[in-house]
């Protein structure tokens, strides 16, 4: 086939605040109005703490993207489909929190319930915000169900029963995965038995579990010396830390169909991490001190890397050159999934075909097809045959990746 199934494993969607308000339980609407006012003040404060005015960047970005930075497409179905069609993307996985620049035209998932996992909010308030986002997202997905995989946000730390109830409700509404907090803060870690009902529900319903980059160290405060560099250096490790905990606690052996996806963290780290994990399971020199019985092998039925592409997929999002170069260890190519991060400006929009060509032109065709779409199709159980007519109409062509044609557009 000349065209490629391209699935974005990392898109962001959400409506303006007044639309979110309509989806909130009525008891929380006044609180939401107050929260939005406080949030706008906080955005201004953080902008100053992180380096001041970015208005010039916003001006250039919006000029480049049709005047609104792609934010209309965060909640307008037709606008979003038009972008996907023009950039060769067939299907996408949808996370919350579209407006990372804080321009105010779309809102974050209410009460910090999105990428922040509800940290800092009372559990019932965070869950109310999650329910509002999930209700809105279910309606958004229903406008183009073949092309959208909606992830329910579930701030699950405080109330496991409420979390399981929301997972089941979201599944009934047509959402197909779960976003959980990346960090557990003062709550027990994810190897604790209290979370078993969550893993059991996701396993039963076939809903992959996700974490997303964004949470980082809390002992280095915004505005302190070197904060931004420290935060960005450590944020990746925090983002995939749940992988260590879920894997070694045997969650995937107890729930063999459960899938976990850490997203927007690249994939350059996967080879080094799994080489080390496999060495422990195999029983390398450094494990001899534990005696004849290998506690690492006792903890897991299979080698750690065997879970790649089976229970663990990597939402590499907008991969860099180093991500493409480090794909040689066992099953990495079965697990890595590309993403465009629409509409975030650090993503590939509006130069997606340029970036796909730049990153994939040196890969064998079958590996490019895996990472661009086929791995995601397996991860989310996509109906590839049903998507075929869309691929035939909009998909990136072989020539656009490997041919001699010149792509005029280039990032600014």
Buried (B, 14 or more C-beta within 10 A) or exposed (E): EEBBBBBBBBBBBBBBBEBBBEBBBEEBBEBBEEBBEEBEEEBEEEBEBEEEEEEEEBEEBBEBBEEBBBBBBBBBBEBBBEBBBEBBBBBBBBBBBBBBBBBBBBBBBBBBBBBBBBBEBEBBBBBBBBBBBBBBBBBBBEEBEEBBBBBBBBBBBBBBEBBBBBBBBBBEBBBBBBBBBBBBEEBEBBBEEEBEBBBBBBBBBBBBBBBBBBBBBEEBEEEEEEBBEBBEEEBBEBBBBBBBBBBBBBBBBEBEEBBBBBBBBBBBBBBEBBEEBBBBBEBEEEBEEEEEEBEBBEBBEEBBBBBBBBBBBBBBBBBEEEBBEBBEBBBBBBBBBBBBBBBBBEBBBBBBBBBBBBBBEEBEEEBBBBBBBBBBBBBBEBEBEEBBEBBEEBBBBBEBBBEEEEEEEEEE
